[in-house]
Amino acid sequence: MKTHVKSALTFGRFLKAAIAAASLALPAAQAQADDFYRGKTITVLHFSGAGGVNDLYARLLTRYMGEFIPGNPGFVVQTMPGAGGKTLANYIFNKAPRDGTVIGSLNQTVGIDQVLGEGAQYNTGEFTWLGRVTPTTGLVMIYGDSKTKTLEDMKTRETVFGAQGKPSQTYMTPTLMRTLLGYKTRVVLGYTTSPEMFAAMERGEVEGRTGALETLNAVHPDWLDKGKMRVVAELSLESKPTFPGTPLLPPMVTDPKKREIMDLIASYTAFGISFVTTPGVPNDRVAMLRTAYDATMVDPRFLADLKTSSMDIGAMSGAELQKLSTQFRTVTEDLLDRTRKALE
């Protein structure tokens, strides 16, 4: 997948103006942040296993971000798995120090998990959003050896999907394909990481999985070219699919009430690979962290590393994500009840 260099350059021009304005308007804040971060280490937490897409993006981010923070703090990347990412989200929201020394890469379904009430002890809109590296390209992927060759085949042939757990989109998407669209999907739960799920495909335990193109590119960037993985559908709210001719799932749902359910689940793709810090961080540090994050997104070395690793970029600022994260406050109880039933 090629890096969106043009969008990165446009973002870069915006960033230069923002940095110039910040340097004039926040001299005191910069001095305070300089004093605070000097000699400190920022912990970056993610919920996936080592070698997973969140782990890879976190390590690339932290390779350069410290250079743009006054005081040049160090970084350490750690994993905090559990409950489909909610263990991490709950920790950052409720227990982590509220001083800007802890950053998290949350599960892209963080907002859906909140409104569905499955163990979420946080409010998505109250995290301090630093920015997004890339949105998610949600795919329905089938292993090359499977007798299921197309989406149409799933109308008559049961196809087994691997999933991490019921709170995960790896469970939600194939389940909604069955309950809303009538496809013969069956889900096997219990896989803890993406590499483990891909290995299960090679062993013949499962035939497919749903999830991000970014995840596939991070773990097995050659599988699509070699035909070891086929994309039969895309979960997206965009009008144009990433793969020309590949069907989009939401428009297939013609019943307006059912379409609301599919659209709600598909909304996770907008969050993609994003990073937050805790609520309550002083405004001067938030400004410094967001500026450093934005600077990393257009750093030529960072972009070159993404390209080398076949990883994508589609940056969004922390301020934009902050607005996006509040949308889940307006989800009605009726829609939530119908969504829970469709996921049973």
C-alpha positions as CSV (number, residue, x, y, z in Angstrom):
1,M,0.0,0.0,0.0
2,K,1.6,3.3,-1.1
3,T,2.0,6.1,1.4
4,H,-0.3,9.1,0.8
5,V,2.6,11.5,0.3
6,K,0.5,14.2,-1.2
7,S,-1.9,14.4,1.8
8,A,1.1,14.3,4.1
9,L,2.6,17.4,2.3
10,T,-0.6,19.3,2.5
11,F,-0.8,18.4,6.2
12,G,2.9,19.6,6.5
13,R,2.1,23.1,5.2
14,F,-0.7,23.4,7.7
15,L,1.6,22.1,10.4
16,K,4.3,24.8,9.7
17,A,1.8,27.5,10.2
18,A,0.5,25.9,13.4
19,I,4.0,25.6,14.8
20,A,4.8,29.2,14.0
21,A,1.7,30.4,15.7
22,A,2.3,28.2,18.7
23,S,5.9,29.5,19.0
24,L,4.5,33.0,19.3
25,A,1.5,32.4,21.5
26,L,2.9,29.8,23.9
27,P,6.4,30.8,25.0
28,A,5.6,30.3,28.7
29,A,3.9,26.9,28.0
30,Q,7.0,25.8,26.0
31,A,9.3,26.7,28.8
32,Q,7.2,24.8,31.3
33,A,7.0,21.7,29.1
34,D,10.8,21.9,28.6
35,D,11.3,21.9,32.3
36,F,8.8,19.1,32.8
37,Y,9.9,16.6,30.2
38,R,13.7,17.0,30.5
39,G,15.1,13.7,31.9
40,K,11.7,11.9,31.8
41,T,10.5,8.9,30.0
42,I,7.1,8.7,28.2
43,T,5.4,5.3,28.3
44,V,3.5,4.4,25.2
45,L,1.0,1.6,25.8
46,H,-0.9,-0.5,23.2
47,F,-3.2,-3.5,23.5
48,S,-1.9,-5.8,20.8
49,G,1.0,-8.3,21.0
50,A,4.5,-7.7,19.9
51,G,4.8,-7.5,16.1
52,G,1.1,-6.4,15.7
53,V,0.2,-3.3,13.8
54,N,-0.3,-1.1,16.9
55,D,3.1,-2.2,18.2
56,L,4.8,-1.4,14.9
57,Y,3.2,2.0,14.6
58,A,4.0,2.9,18.2
59,R,7.7,2.0,17.7
60,L,8.0,4.0,14.6
61,L,6.3,7.0,16.2
62,T,8.5,6.9,19.3
63,R,11.6,6.7,17.1
64,Y,11.2,10.4,16.3
65,M,8.5,12.1,18.4
66,G,10.9,12.8,21.3
67,E,13.0,15.1,19.1
68,F,10.0,17.5,18.8
69,I,9.2,17.7,22.5
70,P,11.1,20.3,24.5
71,G,13.3,18.5,26.9
72,N,13.7,15.5,24.5
73,P,12.2,12.8,26.8
74,G,12.8,9.2,26.1
75,F,10.1,6.7,25.2
76,V,9.4,3.1,26.2
77,V,6.7,1.0,24.4
78,Q,4.8,-1.6,26.4
79,T,1.8,-3.8,25.7
80,M,-1.3,-4.0,28.0
81,P,-3.6,-6.7,26.4
82,G,-7.0,-7.7,27.7
83,A,-10.7,-7.4,27.0
84,G,-10.3,-6.4,23.4
85,G,-8.4,-3.2,24.3
86,K,-10.7,-2.1,27.1
87,T,-8.2,-3.0,29.9
88,L,-5.8,-0.5,28.4
89,A,-8.5,2.2,27.8
90,N,-9.8,1.8,31.3
91,Y,-6.3,2.1,32.7
92,I,-5.5,5.3,30.8
93,F,-8.8,6.9,31.7
94,N,-8.9,6.0,35.4
95,K,-5.4,5.0,36.7
96,A,-2.6,6.4,34.6
97,P,-0.8,9.5,35.8
98,R,-2.5,12.6,34.4
99,D,0.6,14.5,33.6
100,G,1.4,13.7,30.0
101,T,3.9,10.9,30.7
102,V,1.5,8.0,29.5
103,I,0.3,7.7,25.9
104,G,-1.9,5.0,24.6
105,S,-2.8,3.5,21.2
106,L,-6.4,2.4,21.8
107,N,-8.4,-0.1,20.0
108,Q,-10.1,1.5,17.0
109,T,-13.5,0.2,18.4
110,V,-13.1,2.3,21.6
111,G,-16.2,4.3,20.9
112,I,-18.3,1.3,19.9
113,D,-17.2,-0.5,23.0
114,Q,-18.2,2.5,25.1
115,V,-21.8,2.7,23.8
116,L,-22.4,-1.0,23.8
117,G,-21.6,-1.1,27.5
118,E,-19.3,-4.1,27.4
119,G,-16.9,-3.3,30.4
120,A,-15.9,0.2,29.2
121,Q,-15.2,2.4,32.2
122,Y,-14.4,5.5,30.2
123,N,-15.8,8.3,28.0
124,T,-14.3,8.3,24.6
125,G,-14.8,12.1,24.2
126,E,-12.8,12.8,27.4
127,F,-9.5,11.2,26.4
128,T,-7.0,13.8,25.3
129,W,-6.6,12.8,21.6
130,L,-3.1,13.5,20.2
131,G,-3.7,12.4,16.6
132,R,-4.2,9.6,14.1
133,V,-1.6,8.0,11.9
134,T,-4.0,6.3,9.5
135,P,-7.7,5.4,9.3
136,T,-8.5,1.7,9.0
137,T,-9.3,0.0,5.8
138,G,-11.7,-2.6,7.0
139,L,-11.6,-5.8,5.0
140,V,-13.2,-9.2,4.8
141,M,-10.2,-11.4,4.0
142,I,-10.2,-15.1,3.0
143,Y,-7.1,-17.3,3.0
144,G,-5.9,-18.6,-0.4
145,D,-6.6,-22.3,0.3
146,S,-10.2,-21.8,1.3
147,K,-13.0,-23.1,-0.9
148,T,-14.7,-19.8,-0.4
149,K,-13.5,-17.7,-3.3
150,T,-16.0,-14.9,-3.4
151,L,-18.5,-13.1,-1.2
152,E,-21.2,-14.9,-3.2
153,D,-19.8,-18.3,-2.1
154,M,-20.7,-17.4,1.5
155,K,-24.4,-17.4,0.7
156,T,-24.3,-21.2,0.4
157,R,-21.0,-22.3,2.0
158,E,-20.2,-21.9,5.7
159,T,-16.9,-20.0,6.1
160,V,-15.1,-20.0,9.4
161,F,-13.6,-16.7,10.7
162,G,-11.1,-16.3,13.5
163,A,-11.7,-13.6,16.1
164,Q,-10.1,-12.3,19.3
165,G,-13.3,-11.9,21.3
166,K,-16.8,-10.7,21.1
167,P,-15.9,-7.0,21.8
168,S,-13.5,-7.1,18.8
169,Q,-14.5,-6.1,15.3
170,T,-13.1,-9.4,14.2
171,Y,-16.2,-10.9,15.8
172,M,-18.6,-8.1,15.1
173,T,-18.1,-7.8,11.3
174,P,-18.6,-11.5,10.4
175,T,-21.5,-11.8,12.9
176,L,-23.3,-8.8,11.3
177,M,-22.7,-10.4,7.9
178,R,-24.7,-13.3,9.1
179,T,-27.5,-11.5,11.0
180,L,-28.0,-8.5,8.7
181,L,-27.0,-9.9,5.3
182,G,-27.6,-13.7,5.6
183,Y,-24.1,-14.9,4.9
184,K,-23.1,-18.3,6.3
185,T,-20.3,-17.2,8.6
186,R,-19.1,-18.9,11.8
187,V,-16.7,-17.3,14.2
188,V,-14.1,-19.1,16.3
189,L,-13.0,-17.0,19.3
190,G,-9.9,-16.9,21.4
191,Y,-7.0,-15.7,19.2
192,T,-5.1,-13.0,21.1
193,T,-3.0,-11.4,18.3
194,S,-3.1,-10.8,14.6
195,P,0.0,-12.9,13.9
196,E,-1.6,-15.8,15.8
197,M,-4.8,-15.5,13.7
198,F,-2.8,-15.5,10.5
199,A,-0.9,-18.6,11.7
200,A,-4.3,-20.3,12.3
201,M,-5.2,-19.7,8.7
202,E,-2.0,-21.4,7.6
203,R,-2.8,-24.4,9.8
204,G,-6.3,-24.6,8.4
205,E,-8.1,-23.8,11.7
206,V,-9.9,-20.9,10.2
207,E,-10.5,-19.6,6.7
208,G,-10.7,-15.9,7.1
209,R,-10.7,-12.8,9.3
210,T,-11.9,-9.3,9.2
211,G,-9.8,-6.3,10.0
212,A,-7.4,-3.7,8.7
213,L,-5.4,-3.7,5.6
214,E,-2.8,-2.0,7.7
215,T,-2.6,-5.0,9.9
216,L,-2.1,-7.4,7.0
217,N,0.6,-5.1,5.5
218,A,2.4,-4.9,8.9
219,V,2.5,-8.7,9.4
220,H,2.4,-10.2,5.9
221,P,2.9,-7.5,3.3
222,D,3.4,-10.0,0.5
223,W,0.3,-12.1,1.0
224,L,-2.0,-10.2,-1.3
225,D,0.5,-10.1,-4.1
226,K,1.2,-13.8,-3.7
227,G,-2.4,-14.8,-3.6
228,K,-2.2,-16.2,-0.1
229,M,-5.0,-13.8,1.0
230,R,-8.1,-12.6,-1.0
231,V,-10.2,-9.5,-0.2
232,V,-13.9,-10.3,-0.9
233,A,-15.5,-7.3,0.7
234,E,-14.8,-4.0,2.5
235,L,-16.3,-2.5,5.6
236,S,-16.2,1.3,5.1
237,L,-18.5,4.3,5.0
238,E,-16.6,5.8,2.1
239,S,-18.2,5.8,-1.3
240,K,-15.2,4.3,-3.1
241,P,-13.7,1.0,-2.0
242,T,-9.9,0.7,-1.6
243,F,-9.9,-2.3,-4.0
244,P,-11.8,-1.4,-7.2
245,G,-14.7,-3.7,-7.8
246,T,-14.7,-5.0,-4.2
247,P,-18.2,-4.7,-2.7
248,L,-18.9,-2.4,0.3
249,L,-20.9,-4.1,3.1
250,P,-22.9,-1.1,4.4
251,P,-24.8,-0.3,1.1
252,M,-25.8,-3.9,0.9
253,V,-28.0,-3.5,3.9
254,T,-31.2,-2.1,2.4
255,D,-33.4,-2.0,5.5
256,P,-32.9,1.5,7.0
257,K,-33.0,0.2,10.6
258,K,-30.4,-2.5,9.9
259,R,-28.3,-0.1,8.0
260,E,-28.0,2.1,11.1
261,I,-26.4,-0.9,12.9
262,M,-23.9,-1.6,10.1
263,D,-23.0,2.1,9.9
264,L,-22.4,2.3,13.7
265,I,-20.0,-0.6,13.6
266,A,-18.3,0.7,10.4
267,S,-17.6,4.0,12.1
268,Y,-14.6,2.5,13.9
269,T,-12.6,2.7,10.7
270,A,-12.3,6.5,11.1
271,F,-10.3,6.2,14.3
272,G,-7.8,3.7,12.8
273,I,-4.4,3.9,14.5
274,S,-4.7,6.8,16.9
275,F,-2.9,7.9,20.1
276,V,-4.3,9.5,23.2
277,T,-3.1,10.6,26.6
278,T,-5.2,10.8,29.8
279,P,-7.9,13.3,30.6
280,G,-6.7,16.2,32.8
281,V,-3.2,16.8,31.3
282,P,-2.3,20.5,31.6
283,N,-3.0,22.5,28.5
284,D,0.6,23.5,27.9
285,R,1.7,19.9,27.7
286,V,-1.2,18.9,25.5
287,A,-0.1,21.7,23.1
288,M,3.5,20.4,23.1
289,L,2.5,16.8,22.6
290,R,0.1,17.5,19.8
291,T,2.7,19.7,18.0
292,A,5.3,17.0,18.4
293,Y,2.9,14.4,17.1
294,D,2.0,16.5,14.1
295,A,5.7,17.2,13.4
296,T,6.4,13.4,13.4
297,M,3.6,12.8,10.9
298,V,5.4,14.8,8.3
299,D,9.0,13.9,9.2
300,P,10.7,12.5,6.0
301,R,12.4,9.8,8.1
302,F,9.1,8.7,9.6
303,L,7.4,8.6,6.2
304,A,10.3,6.6,4.7
305,D,10.1,4.1,7.5
306,L,6.3,3.7,6.9
307,K,6.9,3.1,3.2
308,T,9.7,0.6,3.8
309,S,7.4,-1.3,6.1
310,S,4.4,-1.1,3.6
311,M,2.5,0.8,6.2
312,D,0.1,3.6,5.3
313,I,-0.5,7.2,6.5
314,G,-3.7,9.3,6.6
315,A,-3.0,11.7,9.5
316,M,-5.6,13.6,11.4
317,S,-4.9,16.1,14.1
318,G,-5.7,15.7,17.7
319,A,-8.2,18.5,17.7
320,E,-10.2,16.9,14.8
321,L,-10.2,13.5,16.6
322,Q,-11.4,15.2,19.7
323,K,-14.5,16.4,17.9
324,L,-15.0,13.0,16.2
325,S,-14.8,11.2,19.5
326,T,-17.9,13.0,20.9
327,Q,-20.2,11.5,18.3
328,F,-21.0,8.5,20.4
329,R,-22.9,10.7,23.0
330,T,-25.8,10.9,20.5
331,V,-26.3,7.2,19.9
332,T,-29.9,6.3,21.0
333,E,-30.8,3.5,23.3
334,D,-33.0,2.0,20.6
335,L,-30.1,1.7,18.2
336,L,-27.9,0.2,20.9
337,D,-30.6,-2.4,21.7
338,R,-30.9,-3.4,18.1
339,T,-27.1,-3.6,17.7
340,R,-26.7,-5.8,20.7
341,K,-29.3,-8.2,19.4
342,A,-27.7,-8.3,15.9
343,L,-24.4,-9.2,17.6
344,E,-25.8,-12.2,19.5
